[in-house]
């Protein structure tokens, strides 16, 4: 998803450290939630689901309840029975074949012959174009969600070749491109801004990890994490799938936040 040189698809294993990396990690750890945590697994209600639709999928109206001025107008090719994320965020993600376009909604609900949502966005997966600066998407950072999810098919193939979506309890009132939106009023420069990129330190030993955990931990080192929303500390996102093995995934809960470092991918805005 997205061109090869897109931020989601760019390795950061050789990127330079960001100034204040240690202070940011310390600030995150001081808040609580000290270890990484897969926000998906064997329980089918965990994770952010998505659906793939054909080019002929009928368009339906989308009505925005809040951030309509920062959302892409419908209609969208979203099936009326599209899966909705469990919990309060209620994301709906639809990938359309042929057009290579991604449609995402936040706080979505079926409304008559269409959908209502707090906010929504369309992404052309063949382009590196960003959201307008200051605009949200279906994610607080203004980013696409699906490209940052851990998917079973890629883990089963043996490699994740993109960065992974992660959340933190407290974030800074700033963003780093490709993020375009803030989700906090806190100006503490030690807090992570939206779009911040983190990687698992090269020296952290993952040789003892097996199965699905080994593949994901390897991606933590090569592609790292991108801060996309406020949420539980170090919770990283994946799509539901019956192939997940909790015994494998639970190995990752032994990785402390102190094993990560912040890399420099650009200045904070605004």
C-alpha positions as CSV (number, residue, x, y, z in Angstrom):
1,X,0.0,0.0,0.0
2,X,1.3,3.4,-1.1
3,X,4.5,3.8,-3.2
4,X,7.7,2.2,-2.1
5,X,9.2,5.5,-0.9
6,X,6.2,6.3,1.2
7,X,6.9,6.9,4.9
8,X,4.9,3.8,5.9
9,X,7.2,1.7,3.7
10,X,10.5,3.3,4.5
11,X,13.0,1.3,6.7
12,X,14.4,3.2,9.6
13,X,16.9,0.7,10.9
14,X,19.7,3.0,9.8
15,X,18.0,6.4,10.5
16,X,19.6,8.8,12.9
17,X,18.4,9.3,16.5
18,X,16.1,12.2,17.2
19,X,17.3,14.8,19.7
20,X,15.6,14.1,23.0
21,X,14.9,10.4,22.3
22,X,15.8,9.3,25.8
23,X,13.6,12.0,27.3
24,X,10.6,11.0,25.2
25,X,10.9,7.3,26.1
26,X,11.3,8.3,29.8
27,X,8.2,10.5,29.6
28,X,6.1,7.7,28.0
29,X,7.3,5.2,30.6
30,X,6.5,7.6,33.5
31,X,2.9,7.7,32.4
32,X,2.4,3.9,32.7
33,X,1.9,0.9,30.4
34,X,5.6,0.0,30.2
35,X,5.6,-2.9,27.7
36,X,4.4,-3.3,24.1
37,X,1.0,-4.9,23.8
38,X,-0.7,-6.4,20.7
39,X,-4.1,-4.9,20.3
40,X,-5.4,-8.0,18.4
41,X,-5.3,-11.7,18.7
42,X,-7.4,-14.9,18.9
43,X,-10.4,-13.0,20.2
44,X,-12.2,-11.9,17.0
45,X,-13.5,-8.7,18.7
46,X,-9.9,-7.5,19.1
47,X,-8.2,-5.5,16.3
48,X,-9.4,-3.2,13.5
49,X,-11.2,-5.1,10.7
50,X,-11.2,-4.2,7.1
51,X,-13.0,-5.5,3.9
52,X,-11.9,-5.6,0.3
53,X,-14.6,-4.6,-2.3
54,X,-14.7,-4.8,-6.1
55,X,-14.5,-1.8,-8.5
56,X,-18.3,-2.2,-9.0
57,X,-19.2,-1.8,-5.3
58,X,-22.2,0.6,-5.1
59,X,-21.6,4.0,-3.6
60,X,-23.6,5.0,-0.5
61,X,-24.0,8.4,1.3
62,X,-21.8,9.3,4.2
63,X,-23.0,11.9,6.7
64,X,-20.4,13.4,9.1
65,X,-21.5,14.3,12.7
66,X,-18.5,16.3,13.8
67,X,-15.4,16.8,11.7
68,X,-17.1,17.1,8.3
69,X,-15.0,20.2,7.5
70,X,-11.9,18.0,7.7
71,X,-13.4,15.0,6.0
72,X,-13.6,13.8,2.4
73,X,-17.2,13.9,1.2
74,X,-19.0,10.8,0.2
75,X,-20.5,8.8,-1.4
76,X,-18.1,6.0,-0.6
77,X,-18.2,2.3,-1.8
78,X,-18.8,1.0,1.7
79,X,-21.0,-2.1,2.0
80,X,-23.9,-1.8,4.4
81,X,-22.7,-4.9,6.2
82,X,-19.0,-3.8,6.4
83,X,-17.3,-4.9,9.6
84,X,-17.2,-2.3,12.3
85,X,-14.4,-2.2,15.0
86,X,-15.6,-3.2,18.4
87,X,-15.4,-0.7,21.2
88,X,-15.8,3.1,21.1
89,X,-13.6,3.9,18.1
90,X,-15.9,2.0,15.6
91,X,-13.5,2.3,12.6
92,X,-14.7,1.0,9.2
93,X,-12.0,0.4,6.6
94,X,-12.7,-0.5,3.0
95,X,-10.1,-1.2,0.3
96,X,-11.4,-1.0,-3.2
97,X,-9.8,-3.2,-5.9
98,X,-9.1,-1.7,-9.3
99,X,-9.1,1.9,-8.0
100,X,-6.5,1.1,-5.3
101,X,-8.4,3.5,-3.0
102,X,-8.9,3.2,0.7
103,X,-11.9,4.6,2.5
104,X,-11.9,4.9,6.3
105,X,-14.5,6.1,8.8
106,X,-14.2,6.9,12.5
107,X,-17.1,6.4,15.0
108,X,-19.1,4.9,12.2
109,X,-22.7,3.7,12.3
110,X,-25.2,2.4,9.7
111,X,-27.7,5.1,8.9
112,X,-30.6,4.2,6.6
113,X,-29.0,3.4,3.2
114,X,-25.6,4.7,4.1
115,X,-23.3,5.5,7.0
116,X,-22.7,8.3,9.6
117,X,-19.3,9.0,11.1
118,X,-17.4,11.5,13.2
119,X,-14.9,11.8,10.4
120,X,-13.7,10.0,7.3
121,X,-11.1,10.0,4.6
122,X,-10.2,8.6,1.2
123,X,-6.6,7.7,0.3
124,X,-5.2,7.0,-3.1
125,X,-2.8,4.2,-2.4
126,X,-0.8,4.9,-5.5
127,X,0.1,8.4,-4.3
128,X,2.2,10.0,-1.5
129,X,-0.2,12.9,-1.2
130,X,-0.9,14.0,2.4
131,X,-4.1,15.2,4.0
132,X,-4.3,19.0,4.1
133,X,-2.2,20.3,7.1
134,X,-4.4,20.5,10.1
135,X,-6.9,17.9,8.9
136,X,-7.7,14.7,10.7
137,X,-8.8,11.5,8.9
138,X,-10.4,8.4,10.5
139,X,-7.3,8.5,12.8
140,X,-6.3,11.3,15.1
141,X,-3.0,11.9,13.3
142,X,-4.6,12.3,9.9
143,X,-3.0,9.1,8.7
144,X,-4.4,6.1,6.9
145,X,-5.0,3.2,9.3
146,X,-4.9,0.1,7.2
147,X,-1.3,0.5,6.0
148,X,-0.1,0.4,9.6
149,X,-2.0,-2.7,10.7
150,X,-0.3,-6.0,11.4
151,X,-2.1,-8.5,9.1
152,X,-2.0,-12.3,9.5
153,X,-1.2,-12.9,5.8
154,X,2.0,-10.9,5.9
155,X,3.1,-12.4,9.2
156,X,2.5,-15.9,7.8
157,X,4.6,-15.0,4.7
158,X,7.5,-14.3,7.1
159,X,7.9,-10.5,6.8
160,X,6.2,-7.2,7.6
161,X,7.4,-4.6,5.2
162,X,5.9,-1.5,6.7
163,X,5.7,0.6,9.9
164,X,3.1,-0.4,12.5
165,X,0.5,1.9,14.1
166,X,0.9,2.6,17.8
167,X,-0.9,4.6,20.4
168,X,0.1,6.4,23.6
169,X,-1.9,7.8,26.6
170,X,-0.5,11.3,26.3
171,X,0.8,13.0,23.2
172,X,2.2,16.4,22.3
173,X,0.3,19.2,20.5
174,X,2.3,18.8,17.4
175,X,2.8,16.4,14.4
176,X,5.5,15.1,12.2
177,X,4.8,14.5,8.5
178,X,3.2,12.4,7.1
179,X,0.8,13.0,10.1
180,X,-1.2,16.2,9.6
181,X,-3.2,16.6,12.8
182,X,-2.8,16.9,16.6
183,X,-4.8,15.2,19.3
184,X,-3.7,17.1,22.4
185,X,-3.3,20.5,23.9
186,X,-0.2,19.6,25.8
187,X,2.9,21.4,24.7
188,X,5.4,19.3,26.7
189,X,8.2,18.7,24.1
190,X,9.1,15.4,25.7
191,X,5.7,13.8,24.8
192,X,5.4,12.0,21.5
193,X,3.8,14.1,18.7
194,X,1.6,12.5,16.1
195,X,3.6,10.8,13.4
196,X,6.6,10.2,15.7
197,X,8.7,7.2,14.6
198,X,10.1,4.7,17.1
199,X,12.2,1.6,16.5
200,X,13.3,-1.4,18.6
201,X,17.0,-1.0,19.4
202,X,19.3,-3.0,17.2
203,X,21.0,-4.5,20.2
204,X,17.8,-5.8,21.8
205,X,17.9,-9.6,21.6
206,X,14.9,-11.1,19.8
207,X,16.6,-14.5,19.1
208,X,14.4,-16.1,21.7
209,X,11.2,-15.0,20.1
210,X,9.4,-17.6,18.0
211,X,6.6,-17.8,15.3
212,X,4.5,-14.7,14.8
213,X,6.3,-12.8,17.6
214,X,9.6,-13.1,15.8
215,X,8.3,-11.7,12.6
216,X,6.7,-8.7,14.3
217,X,9.7,-8.0,16.5
218,X,11.9,-8.0,13.4
219,X,9.6,-5.4,11.9
220,X,9.9,-3.3,15.0
221,X,13.6,-3.1,14.3
222,X,13.5,-2.5,10.6
223,X,10.3,-0.3,10.1
224,X,9.4,0.6,13.6
225,X,6.2,2.2,15.0
226,X,4.3,5.4,13.9
227,X,2.3,7.3,16.6
228,X,-1.2,7.5,15.1
229,X,-3.7,8.1,18.0
230,X,-4.2,8.6,21.7
231,X,-4.8,5.3,23.5
232,X,-3.2,2.8,25.8
233,X,0.6,3.0,26.0
234,X,2.5,0.9,23.5
235,X,-0.6,-0.8,22.1
236,X,0.1,-1.6,18.5
237,X,-2.6,-2.4,16.0
238,X,-3.5,-5.4,13.9
239,X,-6.4,-6.8,11.9
240,X,-8.6,-9.6,13.3
241,X,-7.9,-13.1,11.8
242,X,-8.5,-16.7,12.9
243,X,-4.9,-17.4,12.3
244,X,-3.5,-15.4,15.3
245,X,-1.9,-17.4,18.0
246,X,-2.0,-15.7,21.4
247,X,0.8,-17.8,22.8
248,X,3.0,-16.5,20.1
249,X,1.8,-12.9,20.3
250,X,2.1,-12.8,24.1
251,X,5.9,-13.1,23.8
252,X,5.9,-9.5,22.6
253,X,4.6,-8.3,26.0
254,X,8.1,-8.9,27.4
255,X,9.5,-6.1,25.3
256,X,9.8,-2.9,27.5
257,X,9.3,0.5,26.1
258,X,12.9,1.3,27.3
259,X,14.0,-1.0,24.5
260,X,12.8,1.5,21.9
261,X,14.4,4.7,20.6
262,X,13.1,7.7,18.6
263,X,14.4,8.3,15.1
264,X,14.6,11.6,13.3
265,X,12.1,11.8,10.4
266,X,11.6,15.5,10.3
267,X,10.6,18.6,12.3
268,X,7.5,18.9,14.5
269,X,4.6,21.1,13.2
270,X,2.8,23.4,13.5
